Amino acid sequence: MHINQAIKQNLLKEISNQKEKIVIPDIVPQDQELINAYQVSRILDKYLLDYFKNYNKPLISIEIEKKIDKILVKFKQEVLKTLSKEKDRFRKEIQENKTTFKNIFEFAGCENLYLSNLYTRFISENMGHKLEDIAEIANNVFLPDKELDIKIKGIDLIIFHEEKIKYTQLKTKKDTLTGSQSSRSINELKIHPFSIFAAALDMGNSWTISKTSCEKYNIETLAGESFWSLLNLDYNLIVNKLAKTIKEIDKKLY
């Protein structure tokens, strides 16, 4: 969902004028970024509720596929361009008389072992951003950082579902978080009346976010199909197209 420039400016003005009037409840931790997130979000709530109710542009399957394909083409191009440069850099540096090394793989001159970790890390990070872009295709999704240049701490996208505004943190798979990151995510999500911790891909061993805390603070946990169905997007279509793109990248890199 995209808003025009006039609406954007009016909304930013409203946030600036009204933010400090929002009363902070006890559930919000004494963290200035979370306090700011709460204030901005409560102003957005009413605006987005009205906007989504009047925004009924239907999604057309063929257009959805075209948009997904365009995003994945960009994903492939960005990955191959960046990682090809890394491969060239490694090959150039290995010819030089280096005295310091990042790890034993670089010291040993093992190109594939050295680059493999870099490859998967970069691909995973870039893929996370592209999954957000795919989610944005839906007509009930709002990305505050893209639409308003506002970062709401811990929130990647806002979803309109069942007449509710749901603040959502999106990860690639279920077991992304460490213990300390789990606590942070809970604090970021519990300040909203309705919130979701989502995994774009129904993969990973199990949830690493605290299920007990999620239940306590009414945070939904959704993975794969259960997440994408909220957006009226086909999970199987997305994951199969993504897998095909990953295979194409793999063939180019190795």
Protein Blocks (a to p, Z undefined) as FASTA:
>chain_A
ZZdfklmmmmmmmmmmmmmmpccdfklccdfklmmmmmmmmmmmmmmmmmmmmmccdcdf
klmmmmmmmmmmmmmmmmmmmmmmmmmmmmmmmmpccfbdfblklmnopaklmmmmmmmm
mmmmmmmmmmmmmmmmpmkbccfklmnopacehiabdcdeehiacdddddfblmlpcfkl
mmmmmmmmmmpmbdcdddfbagdjbdcbdfklmmmnopacdehjlmmmmnopafklmmmm
mmmmmmmmmmmmZZ
